[in-house]
Amino acid sequence: MKANSSRSHRETEKVNEETLRKRSLAGELNATGCRFGIVVSRFNEFITERLLRSAYDGLIRSGAREKDIQIVRTPGSFEIPSAARTLAETGNYDAIICLGCLLRGDTAHYDVIANEVTRGIGQSAQETGVPHAFGVLTCDTLEQAIDRAGLKMGNKGFEAALAAVEMANLKKAVSSQLSAISRTKTKAKTRTARSKRKKS
């Protein structure tokens, strides 16, 4: 009984794995033909410039052309969502990359700004339909920020760039699939209508 149960479990895992692979959509890490907007805060420039350079490098390595990358600089992180939305609403970009650095201070200012920036970027992405990659560091110390801008913890700018590339392609893949489904339904309706006319 246990042997049959074990074999059945393995077969189920195999079927599920194959089914999931066939039914899954994922964006490729290929930026060829895509256009990107990068919004970067000047505040804490020592950190944000590292994020920017790495994000730019990530796009180029993924196949983006320099002329297809637009960089917009804001005074601080609070202004990032507004600039990101302005870029997204032009319809000229496949994804927006948001880069900034917030460091906790002695007051509640950090929490207020961090919450508003996060909310604003998410709202811009949802309401414009353009993918936004979140590369805004929210750290307690400068050391933590440095670690996430190219040292111990990698570079979050590079990671945000790859996320933007993947999401830009995922959106295209989903749109393509929906268009194919729509065309199939239209053809089916046309065949049905023709069949009814012939019978009448």
VEXFI-896807 format. One record per residue: residue in one letter; x, y, z of N, C-alpha, C in turn. Coordinates in steps of 0.1 Angstrom, whole numbers, padded with zeros to 4 digits, always signed. Layout:
AXYZXYZXYZ ...
This chain:
M+0008-0012+0000+0000+0000+0000+0009+0013+0000 K+0019+0012+0008+0028+0024+0009+0036+0026-0004 A+0039+0015-0010+0047+0015-0023+0038+0022-0034 N+0025+0018-0034+0016+0024-0044+0014+0038-0041 S+0013+0042-0029+0011+0056-0025+0023+0064-0028 S+0035+0059-0026+0047+0066-0029+0048+0068-0044 R+0045+0058-0052+0046+0059-0067+0036+0069-0072 S+0024+0068-0066+0013+0078-0070+0017+0092-0067 H+0024+0094-0056+0028+0107-0052+0039+0112-0061 R+0048+0104-0065+0059+0108-0075+0053+0111-0088 E+0043+0103-0093+0037+0106-0106+0029+0119-0105 T+0022+0121-0094+0015+0134-0093+0024+0146-0093 E+0036+0144-0086+0046+0155-0087+0051+0158-0101 K+0053+0147-0108+0058+0148-0122+0048+0155-0131 V+0035+0150-0129+0024+0156-0137+0023+0171-0134 N+0022+0174-0121+0021+0188-0117+0032+0197-0122 E+0044+0192-0121+0056+0199-0126+0055+0202-0141 E+0051+0192-0149+0050+0194-0163+0039+0204-0166 T+0027+0202-0159+0016+0210-0162+0018+0224-0158 L+0025+0227-0147+0028+0240-0142+0037+0247-0152 R+0047+0239-0157+0057+0245-0166+0050+0249-0179 K+0041+0241-0184+0033+0244-0197+0024+0256-0195 R+0018+0257-0183+0008+0267-0181+0013+0280-0175 S+0027+0281-0174+0033+0293-0167+0037+0303-0178 L+0035+0316-0174+0041+0327-0182+0051+0334-0174 A+0062+0337-0180+0073+0344-0172+0080+0354-0182 G+0085+0365-0177+0092+0374-0186+0106+0370-0188 E+0111+0372-0200+0125+0369-0202+0134+0381-0198 L+0146+0378-0195+0156+0388-0191+0163+0393-0204 N+0155+0399-0213+0160+0404-0225+0154+0417-0228 A+0162+0428-0227+0157+0441-0228+0157+0447-0242 T+0161+0438-0252+0161+0443-0266+0147+0448-0270 G+0147+0460-0275+0135+0466-0280+0126+0472-0270 C+0130+0472-0257+0123+0478-0246+0128+0492-0243 R+0119+0500-0238+0124+0514-0233+0121+0515-0218 F+0131+0521-0211+0130+0522-0197+0132+0536-0192 G+0125+0539-0181+0127+0552-0174+0133+0549-0161 I+0143+0556-0157+0149+0555-0144+0147+0568-0136 V+0140+0567-0125+0138+0578-0116+0147+0577-0104 V+0157+0586-0102+0166+0585-0091+0167+0597-0083 S+0167+0595-0070+0168+0607-0060+0182+0612-0059 R+0184+0625-0058+0197+0631-0056+0201+0630-0041 F+0191+0630-0032+0193+0629-0018+0201+0616-0014 N+0211+0617-0006+0220+0606-0003+0226+0601-0016 E+0231+0611-0023+0237+0608-0037+0248+0598-0037 F+0256+0598-0026+0267+0588-0025+0262+0574-0027 I+0249+0571-0022+0243+0558-0024+0236+0557-0037 T+0228+0567-0040+0219+0566-0051+0226+0565-0065 E+0238+0572-0065+0246+0571-0078+0251+0557-0080 R+0254+0550-0069+0258+0536-0071+0247+0527-0076 L+0235+0530-0070+0223+0523-0075+0220+0525-0090 L+0222+0538-0094+0219+0542-0107+0229+0535-0117 R+0242+0536-0114+0252+0530-0123+0250+0515-0125 S+0246+0509-0114+0244+0494-0114+0231+0491-0122 A+0221+0499-0120+0208+0497-0127+0210+0499-0142 Y+0217+0509-0146+0220+0512-0160+0228+0501-0166 D+0238+0496-0158+0246+0485-0163+0238+0472-0165 G+0228+0470-0156+0220+0458-0157+0211+0459-0170 L+0206+0471-0173+0198+0472-0185+0207+0470-0198 I+0218+0476-0198+0227+0474-0210+0231+0459-0211 R+0235+0453-0200+0238+0439-0201+0227+0430-0206 S+0215+0435-0203+0203+0427-0207+0199+0430-0222 G+0206+0439-0228+0203+0441-0242+0197+0455-0246 A+0195+0463-0236+0189+0476-0238+0199+0485-0245 R+0193+0494-0254+0202+0504-0260+0202+0517-0252 E+0214+0524-0252+0215+0536-0244+0204+0546-0248 K+0200+0547-0260+0190+0557-0264+0176+0553-0259 D+0175+0541-0254+0162+0536-0249+0161+0537-0234 I+0170+0544-0228+0170+0546-0214+0170+0561-0210 Q+0160+0565-0203+0158+0579-0199+0160+0580-0184 I+0169+0588-0179+0172+0590-0165+0166+0604-0161 V+0158+0603-0150+0152+0615-0144+0156+0616-0130 R+0161+0628-0126+0166+0630-0112+0156+0638-0104 T+0153+0634-0092+0144+0641-0083+0152+0646-0071 P+0147+0657-0065+0154+0662-0053+0156+0652-0042 G+0145+0645-0039+0145+0634-0029+0136+0622-0032 S+0135+0613-0023+0127+0601-0026+0112+0604-0026 F+0108+0614-0018+0094+0617-0018+0088+0621-0032 E+0097+0627-0040+0093+0631-0053+0093+0620-0064 I+0099+0608-0060+0100+0597-0070+0087+0593-0076 P+0076+0590-0068+0064+0586-0074+0058+0595-0084 S+0058+0608-0082+0053+0618-0091+0060+0618-0104 A+0074+0617-0104+0082+0617-0116+0079+0603-0123 A+0078+0593-0116+0076+0579-0122+0063+0579-0129 R+0053+0585-0123+0040+0585-0129+0040+0594-0142 T+0047+0605-0141+0048+0613-0153+0054+0606-0165 L+0064+0598-0162+0070+0590-0173+0061+0579-0178 A+0055+0572-0168+0046+0561-0172+0034+0566-0180 E+0029+0578-0177+0017+0582-0184+0020+0587-0199 T+0032+0588-0202+0036+0592-0216+0033+0580-0225 G+0033+0568-0220+0032+0556-0228+0044+0553-0236 N+0055+0559-0233+0067+0557-0241+0077+0546-0234 Y+0073+0542-0223+0082+0533-0215+0076+0519-0212 D+0084+0509-0213+0079+0495-0210+0080+0493-0195 A+0088+0500-0188+0089+0498-0173+0097+0510-0167 I+0094+0513-0155+0100+0524-0148+0108+0518-0136 I+0120+0523-0134+0129+0519-0123+0130+0530-0113 C+0126+0528-0101+0126+0538-0090+0138+0536-0080 L+0147+0545-0079+0159+0544-0071+0160+0555-0061 G+0162+0552-0048+0164+0562-0038+0170+0556-0026 C+0173+0564-0016+0178+0559-0003+0173+0567+0009 L+0166+0560+0018+0161+0567+0030+0168+0561+0042 L+0174+0569+0050+0181+0565+0062+0173+0570+0075 R+0171+0561+0084+0163+0564+0096+0170+0574+0104 G+0162+0584+0109+0168+0594+0118+0162+0593+0132 D+0161+0605+0139+0156+0605+0152+0142+0608+0154 T+0135+0611+0142+0121+0614+0143+0113+0605+0134 A+0100+0607+0133+0091+0598+0125+0091+0602+0111 H+0099+0612+0107+0100+0616+0093+0103+0604+0084 Y+0112+0596+0088+0116+0584+0079+0104+0575+0076 D+0097+0572+0086+0085+0563+0084+0075+0569+0075 V+0072+0582+0077+0062+0589+0069+0066+0589+0054 I+0079+0592+0052+0084+0593+0038+0084+0579+0032 A+0089+0569+0039+0090+0556+0034+0077+0550+0030 N+0067+0552+0039+0053+0547+0036+0048+0554+0023 E+0049+0567+0022+0044+0575+0011+0050+0571-0002 V+0064+0570-0002+0071+0566-0014+0066+0552-0019 T+0066+0543-0010+0061+0529-0013+0047+0529-0019 R+0038+0536-0012+0024+0537-0016+0023+0544-0030 G+0031+0555-0032+0030+0562-0044+0035+0555-0056 I+0046+0547-0054+0051+0539-0065+0042+0528-0069 G+0036+0521-0059+0027+0511-0061+0014+0516-0068 Q+0009+0527-0064-0003+0533-0070+0000+0537-0084 S+0011+0543-0087+0015+0547-0101+0015+0535-0110 A+0021+0524-0105+0021+0511-0113+0008+0506-0116 Q-0001+0506-0106-0014+0500-0107-0023+0508-0116 E-0022+0521-0115-0031+0530-0122-0027+0533-0136 T-0014+0532-0139-0010+0534-0153-0008+0521-0161 G-0007+0510-0154-0005+0497-0160+0009+0495-0165 V+0018+0504-0161+0032+0502-0165+0040+0497-0153 P+0048+0486-0155+0055+0480-0144+0065+0490-0138 H+0065+0490-0125+0075+0498-0117+0084+0489-0109 A+0097+0490-0110+0106+0483-0102+0110+0491-0090 F+0110+0485-0078+0112+0493-0065+0127+0491-0061 G+0135+0501-0062+0149+0501-0058+0152+0512-0049 V+0142+0515-0040+0144+0525-0029+0148+0518-0017 L+0160+0521-0012+0166+0515+0000+0159+0522+0012 T+0155+0514+0022+0150+0519+0035+0158+0513+0046 C+0168+0520+0050+0178+0514+0059+0179+0522+0072 D+0183+0515+0083+0185+0521+0096+0198+0529+0097 T+0208+0524+0089+0222+0530+0090+0228+0532+0076 L+0238+0540+0075+0245+0542+0063+0252+0529+0059 E+0257+0522+0069+0264+0510+0066+0255+0500+0058 Q+0243+0499+0063+0233+0490+0057+0231+0494+0042 A+0230+0507+0040+0228+0512+0026+0239+0509+0017 I+0252+0511+0022+0264+0508+0015+0264+0493+0011 D+0261+0485+0020+0261+0470+0018+0251+0467+0007 R+0240+0474+0005+0230+0471-0005+0232+0479-0018 A+0243+0487-0018+0246+0494-0030+0259+0490-0036 G+0262+0477-0035+0273+0472-0042+0283+0464-0034 L+0281+0462-0020+0291+0455-0012+0285+0441-0008 K+0283+0439+0005+0279+0426+0010+0266+0421+0005 M+0256+0429+0003+0243+0425-0001+0240+0427-0016 G+0250+0428-0024+0248+0430-0038+0244+0444-0041 N+0237+0447-0052+0233+0460-0055+0218+0460-0059 K+0210+0467-0051+0196+0467-0053+0192+0474-0066 G+0201+0483-0071+0198+0490-0084+0198+0480-0095 F+0208+0471-0095+0210+0460-0105+0198+0451-0104 E+0194+0447-0092+0182+0438-0091+0169+0445-0096 A+0168+0458-0093+0156+0465-0098+0155+0465-0113 A+0167+0467-0119+0168+0467-0134+0163+0454-0140 L+0168+0443-0134+0165+0430-0139+0150+0427-0137 A+0144+0432-0126+0130+0430-0123+0122+0438-0133 A+0127+0450-0137+0120+0458-0147+0120+0451-0160 V+0131+0446-0164+0132+0439-0177+0122+0427-0177 E+0122+0419-0167+0114+0407-0166+0099+0411-0166 M+0095+0422-0159+0081+0426-0158+0077+0432-0172 A+0086+0439-0178+0082+0445-0191+0079+0434-0201 N+0087+0423-0201+0085+0412-0210+0073+0403-0206 L+0070+0402-0193+0059+0395-0188+0046+0402-0192 K+0046+0415-0191+0034+0422-0196+0031+0420-0210 K+0042+0420-0218+0040+0417-0233+0035+0403-0235 A+0040+0393-0227+0036+0379-0229+0021+0377-0225 V+0017+0384-0214+0003+0383-0210-0006+0389-0221 S-0002+0401-0226-0010+0408-0236-0011+0400-0248 S+0000+0393-0252+0000+0385-0264-0009+0373-0263 Q-0009+0367-0251-0018+0356-0248-0032+0360-0249 L-0035+0371-0242-0049+0376-0242-0054+0379-0256 S-0045+0385-0264-0049+0388-0278-0052+0375-0286 A-0043+0365-0284-0045+0352-0291-0059+0346-0287 I-0062+0347-0274-0075+0341-0269-0086+0349-0275 S-0085+0362-0276-0095+0370-0282-0097+0367-0297 R-0086+0365-0304-0087+0362-0318-0094+0348-0320 T-0091+0339-0311-0097+0325-0312-0112+0326-0310 K-0116+0334-0300-0130+0335-0297-0137+0342-0309 T-0131+0352-0315-0137+0359-0326-0139+0350-0338 K-0129+0341-0341-0129+0332-0352-0140+0322-0349 A-0142+0317-0337-0152+0307-0333-0166+0313-0335 K-0168+0326-0331-0181+0333-0333-0184+0334-0348 T-0173+0338-0356-0175+0339-0370-0180+0326-0376 R-0173+0315-0373-0177+0302-0378-0191+0298-0374 T-0195+0301-0362-0208+0298-0357-0219+0306-0365 A-0216+0319-0367-0225+0328-0374-0227+0323-0389 R-0216+0319-0395-0216+0314-0409-0224+0301-0409 S-0222+0292-0399-0229+0280-0399-0244+0282-0398 K-0248+0291-0390-0262+0295-0388-0268+0300-0401 R-0261+0308-0408-0266+0314-0420-0268+0303-0431 K-0259+0294-0431-0260+0283-0441-0272+0274-0438 K-0275+0272-0425-0286+0263-0422-0299+0270-0425 S-0299+0284-0423-0311+0291-0426-0313+0293-0441 
